[in-house]
Amino acid sequence: MRFAYAALTYLLLPVYAAYWFLRGISNRSYWDRLGQRFGRNYPNPVGGCIWVHAVSVGEVQASVPLVRSLMERFPDRHLLITTVTPTGAERVRMLFGDSVLHSYIPFETPDAVTSFFNSLNPEIALILETEIWPNLYHECGRRKIPLILVSARISPKSVSSYRKFLPLFRETLSHGIVIAAQSEADAERFRSLGAAPERTWMTGNIKFDIELPADLEERGVALRRDNFENRPVWVAASTHDREESQVLHAHKLVREQFPDAILVLIPRHPERFAAVRANLHKDGYNFISRTEGLPCTPDAEVYLVDTMGEVPLFYAAADVAFVGGTLVPVGGHNLLEPAALRKPVVTGPHLFNTQDIADKFEKVGASITVNNAGQLGSAVADLFSSKESAQDIGNRGFEIIQQNRGALERLLRLIEPLIVKVG
């Protein structure tokens, strides 16, 4: 089956190339280092590297404590972070600058994968969450490179899908892969698909070991003082197409009760900033965008954040946090950033990308789930009305984070002997 899969990757290569080319017409960042997608122009670190793969922005952010721990414990090693998306690459640059190497991960063709390994020569591979790349994993096995799936998860629904390709999946998991699962249930699902029991561990989710800048809350207070003063402020972060319209409708409902309320709107993808700005103009909203560099005026209804990497800062300046990708079937984004700041969290019903965390929040009342714009407006207005309720919800979310910390240390105990062994 692996041969058939490899052949399929070559057949699909023109489709991948066309997709990346077309995306690049509207967003030139998709053409950034395009050769790396095809196995060309990688860095060439002397002596190899420790390799961490984080698909996009959320995984890059989750990797921060791990990457910093690895840099501290292994200062003599090069550290490589690979991403799929340009936004993930930009986040790597903002967080780590030149202290790490960055590359895009290649398309899954055997030639591109071989070139990737020949150039970068990783001594260990750490793949965040459940990114299954059969050709990459096979090459790790062939070269005897230890590979760890970090915070690995697999939903009950996904198990049945994986079973359809069980021979390929079993082979993928047979190359000495270490599974560091988020929960015991996840670990058992991996075992049922062929993962070796002696190499499958429950370490927890390193996202709970979230690290925010020490001065973040102080900067949030200053941002609020300079822009919003005593106005009720709510953030709608990481929003998507067809979601902003619902958020804006909810904001109109909020302003019926709180006429001075302001919405901080932060679209998920930078290529959509211009379209969101145009829609705000077209619909007649009085708004200010972050890139204008102007303080927010008292008559502004919406503050559009059309910059990257500032979501935590605006959470710190807000009273209520709505996490996007949840009113549309995207699957949700990071619930832990606002909770780490003790902000009450509101989400829509589509939480399948972060279901385990969402379930923990729902179980103890650390979040409010809404199904439409009307419910969202009511939830935000209720939280504005009751500061005690808002504080209670925020505290419950913060407690969940505190109770689930420790995954990073458990993971490092698995990783360290492997790096020392091959180093």
C-alpha positions as CSV (number, residue, x, y, z in Angstrom):
1,M,0.0,0.0,0.0
2,R,2.9,2.4,0.6
3,F,3.9,2.1,-3.1
4,A,0.4,3.0,-4.1
5,Y,0.4,6.0,-1.7
6,A,3.8,7.2,-3.1
7,A,2.4,7.0,-6.6
8,L,-0.7,8.9,-5.6
9,T,1.5,11.7,-4.2
10,Y,3.1,12.2,-7.6
11,L,-0.3,12.1,-9.3
12,L,-1.6,14.8,-6.9
13,L,1.6,17.0,-7.2
14,P,0.2,19.2,-10.0
15,V,-2.9,19.8,-7.9
16,Y,-0.9,20.9,-4.9
17,A,1.3,23.1,-7.1
18,A,-1.7,24.7,-8.8
19,Y,-3.3,25.4,-5.4
20,W,-0.2,27.1,-4.0
21,F,0.3,29.1,-7.2
22,L,-3.4,30.3,-7.2
23,R,-3.3,31.2,-3.4
24,G,-0.1,33.2,-4.1
25,I,-1.9,35.4,-6.6
26,S,-3.9,37.0,-3.8
27,N,-1.4,36.4,-1.0
28,R,2.3,36.5,-2.2
29,S,3.4,34.8,1.0
30,Y,2.3,31.5,-0.5
31,W,5.2,31.9,-3.0
32,D,7.7,32.4,-0.2
33,R,10.5,29.8,-0.7
34,L,8.2,27.8,-2.9
35,G,11.1,25.5,-3.9
36,Q,11.1,24.0,-0.4
37,R,7.6,22.5,-1.1
38,F,9.3,20.5,-3.9
39,G,12.5,19.6,-2.1
40,R,14.7,22.5,-3.0
41,N,16.7,25.2,-1.2
42,Y,16.6,24.0,2.4
43,P,19.0,25.2,5.1
44,N,22.0,23.0,5.6
45,P,22.8,23.0,9.3
46,V,26.3,21.6,10.1
47,G,25.9,18.5,12.2
48,G,22.1,18.1,11.8
49,C,19.3,19.5,13.9
50,I,16.5,18.9,16.3
51,W,13.3,19.1,14.2
52,V,10.0,20.4,15.4
53,H,7.0,20.4,13.0
54,A,4.1,22.7,13.8
55,V,1.5,23.0,11.0
56,S,0.3,26.6,11.5
57,V,-0.1,29.5,14.0
58,G,-1.9,27.5,16.7
59,E,0.7,24.7,16.7
60,V,3.6,27.1,16.6
61,Q,2.2,29.0,19.6
62,A,1.7,25.7,21.4
63,S,5.3,24.7,20.7
64,V,6.8,27.8,22.4
65,P,7.5,26.2,25.8
66,L,8.9,23.0,24.1
67,V,11.2,24.9,21.8
68,R,12.5,27.2,24.5
69,S,13.2,24.2,26.8
70,L,15.0,22.4,24.0
71,M,17.1,25.5,23.3
72,E,18.0,25.7,27.0
73,R,18.8,22.1,27.4
74,F,20.6,21.5,24.1
75,P,22.3,24.9,23.3
76,D,24.8,23.1,21.0
77,R,22.1,21.8,18.7
78,H,20.6,23.6,15.7
79,L,16.8,23.7,16.1
80,L,14.6,23.6,13.0
81,I,10.9,24.4,13.0
82,T,8.8,23.5,9.9
83,T,5.4,24.7,9.1
84,V,2.8,24.2,6.3
85,T,1.3,27.7,6.3
86,P,3.0,31.1,5.7
87,T,1.2,32.5,8.7
88,G,2.9,29.8,10.8
89,A,6.2,30.8,9.3
90,E,5.6,34.4,10.2
91,R,4.7,33.4,13.8
92,V,8.0,31.5,14.0
93,R,9.9,34.6,12.9
94,M,8.1,36.8,15.4
95,L,8.6,34.5,18.3
96,F,12.1,33.2,17.7
97,G,13.8,35.4,15.1
98,D,17.1,34.0,14.0
99,S,17.5,31.8,17.0
100,V,16.0,28.9,15.1
101,L,16.0,27.7,11.5
102,H,12.7,27.6,9.6
103,S,11.7,25.7,6.6
104,Y,8.4,24.7,4.9
105,I,7.7,21.0,5.0
106,P,7.9,19.4,1.5
107,F,5.0,17.9,-0.4
108,E,4.8,14.2,0.3
109,T,6.5,13.0,-2.8
110,P,9.4,10.6,-2.1
111,D,12.0,12.7,-4.0
112,A,11.1,15.9,-2.1
113,V,11.1,14.0,1.3
114,T,14.5,12.5,0.5
115,S,15.9,15.9,-0.4
116,F,14.5,17.4,2.8
117,F,16.3,14.8,5.0
118,N,19.6,14.9,3.0
119,S,19.8,18.7,3.4
120,L,18.6,19.1,7.1
121,N,19.8,15.8,8.5
122,P,17.5,15.8,11.6
123,E,18.6,13.7,14.5
124,I,15.1,13.6,16.1
125,A,11.7,14.6,14.8
126,L,8.9,16.1,17.1
127,I,5.6,16.3,15.3
128,L,2.9,18.3,17.1
129,E,-0.5,16.7,17.4
130,T,-1.6,14.2,14.8
131,E,0.1,15.0,11.6
132,I,0.3,11.8,9.6
133,W,2.9,11.9,6.8
134,P,3.6,8.3,5.7
135,N,6.5,9.1,3.4
136,L,8.2,11.4,6.0
137,Y,7.7,8.8,8.7
138,H,9.0,6.0,6.5
139,E,12.1,8.0,5.8
140,C,12.6,8.6,9.6
141,G,12.3,4.9,10.1
142,R,14.7,4.1,7.2
143,R,17.3,6.5,8.6
144,K,16.7,5.4,12.3
145,I,15.7,8.9,13.3
146,P,13.6,8.9,16.5
147,L,10.1,10.3,15.9
148,I,7.7,11.5,18.6
149,L,4.1,12.5,18.0
150,V,3.7,15.3,20.6
151,S,0.3,15.9,22.2
152,A,-1.0,13.3,19.8
153,R,-4.8,12.9,19.6
154,I,-7.2,10.9,17.6
155,S,-11.0,11.2,17.8
156,P,-13.3,8.2,18.0
157,K,-14.8,9.4,14.7
158,S,-11.3,9.4,13.0
159,V,-10.6,5.9,14.1
160,S,-13.1,4.4,11.7
161,S,-11.6,6.6,8.9
162,Y,-8.1,5.4,9.6
163,R,-9.3,1.8,9.6
164,K,-10.1,2.1,5.9
165,F,-6.4,2.6,5.3
166,L,-5.2,0.3,8.1
167,P,-2.3,-1.4,6.2
168,L,-0.8,2.0,5.4
169,F,-1.5,3.3,8.9
170,R,0.0,0.3,10.6
171,E,3.1,0.5,8.5
172,T,3.4,4.3,9.2
173,L,3.3,3.5,13.0
174,S,5.7,0.6,12.7
175,H,8.9,2.7,12.3
176,G,9.7,3.0,16.0
177,I,7.4,6.0,16.5
178,V,6.8,7.2,20.1
179,I,3.3,8.3,20.7
180,A,3.0,11.0,23.4
181,A,-0.8,11.1,23.6
182,Q,-3.0,13.8,25.1
183,S,-5.1,11.3,27.0
184,E,-5.3,7.6,27.9
185,A,-8.3,7.3,25.5
186,D,-6.1,8.7,22.7
187,A,-3.3,6.4,23.6
188,E,-5.7,3.4,23.4
189,R,-7.0,4.5,20.0
190,F,-3.5,4.6,18.6
191,R,-2.8,1.1,20.0
192,S,-5.9,-0.2,18.3
193,L,-4.5,1.1,15.0
194,G,-1.2,-0.6,15.4
195,A,1.0,1.6,17.6
196,A,3.4,-0.4,19.7
197,P,2.1,-0.5,23.3
198,E,5.6,-0.1,24.8
199,R,6.1,3.1,22.8
200,T,2.7,4.7,23.5
201,W,2.4,7.0,26.5
202,M,0.0,9.4,27.9
203,T,1.9,12.6,28.6
204,G,-1.0,15.2,28.3
205,N,-1.4,18.2,26.1
206,I,1.6,20.7,26.1
207,K,-0.9,23.5,25.2
208,F,-1.7,23.6,28.9
209,D,1.9,24.6,29.6
210,I,1.2,27.9,27.9
211,E,3.6,30.7,28.5
212,L,2.6,34.3,28.1
213,P,5.0,37.3,28.3
214,A,5.4,38.5,31.8
215,D,4.5,42.0,30.9
216,L,1.4,41.1,28.8
217,E,-1.2,42.1,31.3
218,E,0.5,45.4,32.0
219,R,0.7,46.1,28.3
220,G,-3.0,45.2,27.9
221,V,-3.9,47.7,30.6
222,A,-2.0,50.4,28.8
223,L,-3.6,49.5,25.5
224,R,-7.0,49.8,27.0
225,R,-6.2,53.0,28.8
226,D,-4.9,54.6,25.6
227,N,-7.7,53.4,23.3
228,F,-10.9,52.2,25.1
229,E,-10.8,53.8,28.6
230,N,-13.8,52.6,30.6
231,R,-15.8,51.3,27.6
232,P,-17.1,47.7,27.7
233,V,-14.7,45.8,25.4
234,W,-15.1,42.4,23.8
235,V,-12.7,40.6,21.4
236,A,-13.8,38.4,18.5
237,A,-10.5,36.7,17.7
238,S,-9.5,34.4,14.8
239,T,-12.7,34.9,12.9
240,H,-13.5,33.5,9.5
241,D,-15.5,34.3,6.4
242,R,-19.3,34.2,7.2
243,E,-18.4,34.5,10.9
244,E,-17.7,38.2,11.0
245,S,-21.2,39.0,9.8
246,Q,-22.7,37.1,12.8
247,V,-20.2,38.7,15.2
248,L,-21.1,42.2,13.9
249,H,-24.9,41.4,14.2
250,A,-24.2,40.3,17.8
251,H,-22.4,43.6,18.4
252,K,-25.4,45.6,17.3
253,L,-27.5,43.7,19.9
254,V,-24.8,44.3,22.6
255,R,-24.9,48.0,21.8
256,E,-28.6,48.2,22.3
257,Q,-27.9,47.6,26.0
258,F,-24.4,49.1,26.1
259,P,-24.2,51.9,23.6
260,D,-20.6,52.6,24.3
261,A,-19.5,49.0,23.9
262,I,-16.7,48.4,21.4
263,L,-15.9,45.2,19.4
264,V,-12.2,44.3,18.7
265,L,-12.4,42.3,15.5
266,I,-9.4,40.1,14.7
267,P,-9.7,38.0,11.4
268,R,-7.8,34.8,11.4
269,H,-6.0,35.1,8.0
270,P,-4.1,38.2,6.9
271,E,-5.2,37.8,3.3
272,R,-8.7,38.6,4.5
273,F,-7.9,41.9,6.2
274,A,-8.6,44.0,3.1
275,A,-12.0,42.2,2.5
276,V,-13.1,42.6,6.1
277,R,-12.1,46.3,6.0
278,A,-14.1,46.8,2.8
279,N,-17.1,45.1,4.3
280,L,-17.0,47.3,7.4
281,H,-16.9,50.4,5.0
282,K,-19.7,49.0,2.9
283,D,-22.0,48.3,5.9
284,G,-21.4,51.8,7.3
285,Y,-19.6,50.9,10.5
286,N,-17.6,53.6,12.3
287,F,-14.3,51.8,12.8
288,I,-10.6,52.2,13.2
289,S,-8.0,49.7,12.0
290,R,-4.8,48.9,13.9
291,T,-2.5,49.7,11.0
292,E,-3.8,53.3,10.9
293,G,-1.8,53.8,14.1
294,L,-4.5,56.1,15.6
295,P,-6.1,55.9,19.0
296,C,-9.6,54.6,19.1
297,T,-12.1,57.5,19.1
298,P,-15.2,57.5,21.5
299,D,-17.6,57.1,18.5
300,A,-15.8,54.1,17.0
301,E,-18.0,50.9,17.1
302,V,-15.3,48.5,15.9
303,Y,-11.6,48.3,16.3
304,L,-10.2,46.2,13.4
305,V,-6.9,44.4,14.2
306,D,-5.3,44.0,10.8
307,T,-1.9,42.9,12.2
308,M,-0.4,39.6,13.1
309,G,0.6,38.2,16.5
310,E,-1.4,40.6,18.7
311,V,-4.4,38.4,19.8
312,P,-3.1,37.8,23.4
313,L,-2.5,41.6,23.8
314,F,-6.0,42.4,22.9
315,Y,-7.4,39.6,25.1
316,A,-5.5,41.3,28.0
317,A,-7.2,44.6,27.2
318,A,-10.7,43.1,27.0
319,D,-13.6,42.2,29.3
320,V,-14.9,39.2,27.2
321,A,-13.3,36.9,24.6
322,F,-15.1,35.2,21.8
323,V,-12.9,32.5,20.1
324,G,-13.6,32.3,16.4
325,G,-13.8,29.4,14.0
326,T,-16.7,28.1,16.1
327,L,-19.8,29.8,14.6
328,V,-18.8,28.3,11.3
329,P,-17.6,24.7,10.9
330,V,-13.9,25.4,11.1
331,G,-13.4,23.6,14.4
332,G,-12.3,26.4,16.7
333,H,-9.0,27.9,17.8
334,N,-7.1,28.5,21.0
335,L,-9.3,28.6,24.1
336,L,-6.4,28.7,26.5
337,E,-4.9,32.1,25.7
338,P,-7.9,34.1,27.0
339,A,-8.3,31.6,29.9
340,A,-4.7,32.1,30.9
341,L,-5.6,35.8,31.3
342,R,-8.7,34.9,33.4
343,K,-11.0,36.2,30.6
344,P,-14.5,34.7,30.3
345,V,-14.6,32.6,27.1
346,V,-17.5,32.4,24.6
347,T,-17.6,30.1,21.7
348,G,-19.8,28.8,19.0
349,P,-20.8,25.1,18.7
350,H,-18.1,24.0,16.2
351,L,-15.2,22.9,18.5
352,F,-14.0,19.6,16.9
353,N,-10.4,20.9,16.5
354,T,-10.1,21.5,20.2
355,Q,-12.8,19.2,21.5
356,D,-10.9,17.8,24.5
357,I,-10.1,21.2,25.9
358,A,-13.6,22.5,25.1
359,D,-15.1,19.5,27.0
360,K,-13.0,20.3,30.0
361,F,-14.2,23.9,29.9
362,E,-17.9,23.0,29.4
363,K,-17.7,20.4,32.3
364,V,-16.9,23.0,34.9
365,G,-18.7,26.0,33.4
366,A,-15.5,27.7,32.2
367,S,-17.0,28.8,28.9
368,I,-20.3,29.7,27.3
369,T,-21.4,28.0,24.1
370,V,-23.7,29.9,21.7
371,N,-25.3,28.8,18.5
372,N,-26.0,32.0,16.6
373,A,-25.6,35.8,16.6
374,G,-28.5,36.4,18.9
375,Q,-27.2,34.1,21.6
376,L,-23.7,35.6,21.2
377,G,-25.0,39.1,21.7
378,S,-27.0,38.0,24.7
379,A,-24.0,36.2,26.2
380,V,-21.7,39.2,25.8
381,A,-24.2,41.6,27.2
382,D,-24.9,39.3,30.2
383,L,-21.1,39.2,31.0
384,F,-20.9,42.9,30.7
385,S,-23.8,43.2,33.2
386,S,-22.4,40.8,35.7
387,K,-18.7,41.3,36.5
388,E,-18.9,38.7,39.2
389,S,-20.2,36.0,36.7
390,A,-17.5,37.1,34.2
391,Q,-14.8,36.8,36.8
392,D,-16.0,33.4,38.0
393,I,-16.0,32.0,34.4
394,G,-12.5,33.4,33.8
395,N,-11.2,32.0,37.1
396,R,-12.6,28.5,36.2
397,G,-10.7,28.5,32.9
398,F,-7.5,29.6,34.6
399,E,-7.9,26.7,37.1
400,I,-8.2,24.2,34.2
401,I,-4.9,25.4,32.9
402,Q,-3.2,25.1,36.3
403,Q,-4.6,21.6,36.9
404,N,-3.4,20.3,33.5
405,R,0.1,21.6,33.5
406,G,3.0,19.2,33.4
407,A,2.8,17.6,30.0
408,L,5.9,19.4,28.9
409,E,8.1,17.9,31.7
410,R,6.7,14.4,31.0
411,L,7.4,14.9,27.3
412,L,11.0,16.1,27.9
413,R,11.7,13.0,30.0
414,L,10.8,10.9,26.9
415,I,12.8,13.1,24.5
416,E,16.1,13.7,26.4
417,P,17.4,10.2,26.4
418,L,16.8,10.0,22.6
419,I,18.7,13.2,21.9
420,V,21.6,12.2,24.2
421,K,21.7,8.8,22.6
422,V,22.0,10.0,19.0
423,G,23.9,13.3,19.8
